[in-house]
Amino acid sequence: MDSWKEVIEKEKNKEYFISLKKVIDLKYETTTVFPPKELIFNAFSKTSIENLKVVILGQDPYHGQGQAQGLAFSTPSNIKNPPSMQNILKEIKADLKKDSICLDGDLNPWAKQGVLLLNAILTVEESKAKSHHNLGWEIFTDNIIKYISSNCEGVIFLLWGSPAISKRKLIDESKHHILTAPHPSPLSAYRGFFGCKHFSEVNKILKKENKKEIIW
């Protein structure tokens, strides 16, 4: 988190974030919200700016009890893998001809290797997908994406599904790499997420740039 501290503090002092914080604090007091409050910014504490290689952009946290842990698509190892995660693991096996190191759905090992698992919306109410849409989180995460685009070099963005792909305009494509595919959800995975080979593609790009490849 230290490497992100300045960036995040700057956002927290802006008017939109002060309003957002009031709303979110109240939601945590009055209803069931995920992830646990102390894990809202977990993605930033697990992947430093200095080590940043890949950004995988999710939509909002899982909304079932015990699932969300502040990392897009990831769940604690003792939780059954949600359908999107199951499809990600299937694609890794088909693409790399071997199982992921994260078969239990906990993606902390990816985060530690420089994969920022960022949701566009960082909180959600129990059983209500996208319930915290338009409260201000999108402004925050758009600004994070713009910051990465301006201040880093050669980051690989994996944009899965229309909402993620719409963020393409925030990224300087002359400095970074963008790979797009349908979302891994069962509703859309068969429309091109399966067969996208993003995991081997990422490693080809990293190898070309003399960076350590990700052990998926």
C-alpha positions in Angstrom: 0.0 0.0 0.0 2.9 2.4 0.8 3.8 2.9 -2.9 0.1 3.8 -3.6 -0.3 5.9 -0.5 0.3 9.3 -2.1 -2.0 8.6 -5.1 -4.8 7.3 -2.9 -4.5 10.1 -0.3 -4.7 12.6 -3.1 -8.0 11.1 -4.3 -9.3 10.9 -0.7 -9.0 14.6 -0.3 -11.2 15.3 -3.4 -14.8 16.4 -3.0 -16.3 13.3 -4.8 -14.4 11.0 -2.4 -15.4 12.8 0.7 -19.0 12.4 -0.3 -18.4 8.7 -1.3 -16.8 8.0 2.1 -19.8 9.3 4.0 -22.2 7.2 1.9 -20.0 4.0 2.2 -19.4 4.5 6.0 -23.2 4.7 6.5 -23.8 1.6 4.3 -21.3 -0.4 6.4 -23.2 0.7 9.6 -26.7 0.0 8.4 -26.5 -3.0 6.0 -24.2 -5.9 5.0 -21.5 -4.7 2.7 -18.6 -6.6 1.1 -15.6 -6.9 1.3 -14.9 -6.4 5.0 -14.1 -2.7 5.4 -10.4 -3.3 6.1 -10.0 -5.1 2.7 -11.6 -2.4 0.5 -8.1 -1.3 -0.8 -6.6 -4.8 -0.5 -5.5 -4.8 -4.2 -3.2 -1.9 -3.6 -1.6 -3.5 -0.5 -0.8 -6.7 -2.4 0.7 -5.2 -5.6 3.1 -2.3 -5.5 3.4 0.3 -8.2 7.1 -0.6 -8.6 6.2 -4.3 -9.3 3.2 -3.6 -11.5 3.1 -5.7 -14.6 -0.5 -6.5 -15.3 -3.9 -5.0 -14.5 -7.0 -7.2 -14.6 -10.1 -5.1 -14.3 -13.2 -6.6 -12.7 -16.6 -5.0 -12.2 -17.5 -5.1 -8.5 -16.9 -7.5 -5.6 -18.6 -10.8 -5.2 -21.8 -10.2 -3.2 -22.1 -13.6 -1.3 -21.1 -14.1 2.3 -17.3 -14.6 2.8 -16.4 -14.4 -0.9 -15.0 -10.9 -1.5 -11.5 -10.2 -0.4 -10.7 -6.9 -2.2 -9.1 -8.6 -5.2 -11.0 -8.7 -8.4 -12.2 -12.3 -9.3 -10.4 -13.8 -6.2 -12.0 -15.6 -3.3 -10.6 -17.1 -0.1 -9.3 -20.6 -0.6 -12.0 -22.1 1.6 -14.8 -20.8 -0.6 -16.2 -22.7 -3.6 -14.9 -21.1 -6.8 -17.6 -18.8 -8.4 -18.5 -19.5 -12.0 -16.3 -16.7 -13.5 -13.3 -18.0 -11.6 -14.0 -21.6 -12.7 -13.9 -20.3 -16.3 -10.7 -18.4 -15.8 -9.1 -21.6 -14.5 -10.4 -23.6 -17.5 -8.9 -21.0 -19.9 -5.6 -21.1 -18.1 -5.5 -24.9 -18.4 -6.5 -24.8 -22.1 -4.0 -22.0 -22.9 -1.0 -23.1 -20.9 -1.6 -26.9 -20.9 -1.3 -27.0 -17.1 -3.3 -26.1 -14.1 -3.2 -22.7 -12.5 -1.2 -22.3 -9.2 -4.5 -20.8 -7.9 -6.9 -23.7 -8.3 -8.4 -22.8 -5.0 -9.5 -19.4 -6.4 -7.3 -17.3 -4.1 -5.4 -15.0 -6.4 -2.9 -13.6 -3.9 0.0 -15.4 -5.6 -0.8 -13.5 -8.8 -1.1 -10.2 -6.9 2.4 -10.8 -5.3 3.9 -11.2 -8.8 2.7 -7.8 -10.0 -0.9 -8.5 -11.2 -3.2 -5.7 -9.9 -6.7 -7.2 -9.4 -8.8 -4.0 -9.6 -12.6 -3.8 -9.5 -14.1 -0.7 -11.0 -16.4 -0.6 -8.0 -14.8 -1.5 -4.6 -17.8 -2.3 -2.5 -21.2 -4.0 -2.8 -24.3 -4.9 -0.7 -25.0 -8.5 0.1 -26.9 -10.3 -2.8 -27.2 -7.0 -4.8 -24.7 -7.0 -7.7 -23.6 -3.5 -8.8 -25.6 -1.9 -5.9 -22.7 0.6 -5.3 -22.6 1.6 -9.0 -22.5 5.4 -9.5 -21.6 6.3 -5.9 -18.2 7.5 -6.9 -16.0 4.4 -7.0 -15.8 4.6 -10.8 -14.3 8.1 -10.5 -11.7 6.7 -8.1 -10.7 3.7 -10.1 -10.7 5.7 -13.4 -8.3 8.0 -11.8 -6.1 5.1 -10.7 -6.1 3.7 -14.3 -5.2 7.2 -15.6 -2.4 7.4 -13.0 -1.0 4.0 -14.1 -1.2 5.1 -17.8 0.7 8.3 -17.2 3.3 7.1 -14.6 4.1 3.5 -15.6 5.5 1.9 -18.8 4.6 -1.3 -20.5 1.8 -2.4 -18.3 -0.5 -5.1 -19.8 -4.2 -4.4 -19.3 -6.6 -7.3 -19.5 -10.1 -5.9 -20.2 -12.8 -8.6 -20.1 -16.3 -7.6 -20.9 -17.9 -4.4 -22.2 -17.6 -2.3 -18.9 -13.9 -3.1 -18.7 -13.3 -2.6 -22.4 -14.9 0.9 -22.1 -11.9 1.9 -19.9 -9.6 1.6 -22.9 -9.9 5.3 -23.6 -8.2 6.0 -20.3 -5.0 4.1 -21.3 -2.2 5.5 -23.5 -1.8 2.6 -26.0 1.6 4.0 -27.2 3.1 3.1 -23.8 1.0 0.1 -22.7 -0.5 -3.1 -24.0 -4.3 -3.9 -24.0 -5.8 -7.3 -24.5 -9.6 -7.6 -24.6 -12.1 -10.5 -24.5 -15.7 -11.2 -23.4 -16.2 -11.5 -19.7 -15.4 -15.0 -18.2 -19.0 -15.2 -16.7 -21.0 -18.2 -17.9 -23.2 -15.8 -19.8 -20.5 -14.7 -22.1 -17.4 -16.9 -21.8 -18.3 -19.0 -24.8 -18.4 -15.8 -27.0 -14.6 -15.5 -27.0 -13.2 -15.6 -23.5 -12.5 -19.3 -24.0 -9.7 -19.4 -26.5 -8.5 -15.8 -25.9 -5.1 -17.1 -24.7 -4.5 -14.0 -22.6 -2.3 -15.8 -20.1 0.3 -17.0 -22.6 0.0 -13.6 -24.5 0.9 -11.7 -21.3 3.9 -13.9 -20.8 5.0 -13.5 -24.4 4.9 -9.7 -23.9 6.8 -9.8 -20.6 9.4 -12.1 -22.1 9.9 -9.7 -25.0 10.4 -6.8 -22.5 12.8 -8.9 -20.4 10.5 -9.0 -17.4 9.8 -12.0 -15.3 6.8 -14.0 -16.6 3.8 -14.5 -14.4 3.3 -18.0 -13.0 -0.5 -18.3 -13.5 
